[in-house]
């Protein structure tokens, strides 16, 4: 691993560990104190040897859907975002406050790394503190669906309607939940009676 990237990860490891996060893999941190909700913080790689912070929430009863089909993400190691909050989506470019570039021939100073960690963890914490229950996570889904985005909106993320629909079912709002699940199934050509959706519904509705 590049020594400059290693220094960034070391700083984030220390600061996020102090907040109760674990690091199941490099550049990915998970806190599991609000289950079935997991809080996730990531440093995503971009072009130009740049890394940018994003964060969000995963739900244990929502499976991950991708090219290989469905798979569960019920552990700290496998946790992934169902609701992703990425500052780039709101600005359309890569803001300096949430990103850092590893320029060849240049040092990444400790002060610059500390700046990145301070600004991004503070912003993520504001969102994490808003959500301590499924009801509050649903409110955040609804709030973010009304924002104006310059890059990706909620509908651009694969997990959005699957997670939103299952979350509504978990809160007893079956009709609204079915509408989101129907959108997800229609968009990705998934059968509404797929066994994994049935199992996820059962998990969502379990006390």
NORNORHU-V482874 format. One record per backbone hydrogen bond with DSSP energy under -0.5 kcal/mol. NH is the residue of the N-H (numbers start at 1). CO is the residue of the C=O. Records with the same first field share a line. If there is no record, write none. Layout:
NH=CO / CO
This chain:
6=2
7=3
8=4
9=5
10=6
11=7
12=8
13=9
14=10
15=11
16=12
17=13
18=14
19=16
20=17
21=16
22=30
24=22
25=28
28=25
29=41
30=22
31=39
34=37
37=34
38=58
39=31
40=56
41=29
42=54
43=27
44=42 / 52
46=50
50=46
51=100
52=44
53=98
54=42
55=85
56=40
57=83
58=38
60=36
62=59
63=61
64=71
66=69
69=66
71=64
79=75
82=57
83=57
84=82
85=55
86=84
87=53 / 85
89=86
90=86 / 87
91=87
92=88
95=93
98=95
99=96
100=51
102=49
103=101
106=103
109=107
113=109
114=110
115=111
116=112
117=113
118=114
119=115
120=116
121=117
122=118
123=119
124=120
125=121
126=122
127=123
128=124
129=125
130=126 / 127
131=127 / 128
132=130
137=133
138=134
139=135
140=136
141=137
142=138
143=139
144=140
145=141
146=142 / 143
147=144
149=147
150=89
151=89
156=153
157=154
160=157
163=159
164=160
165=161
166=162
167=163
168=164
169=165
170=166
171=167
172=169
173=168
174=172
177=173
178=174
179=175
180=176
181=177
182=178
183=179
184=180
185=181
186=182
187=183
188=184
189=185
190=185
194=191
197=194
198=194
199=195
200=196
201=197
202=198
203=199
204=200
205=201
206=202 / 203
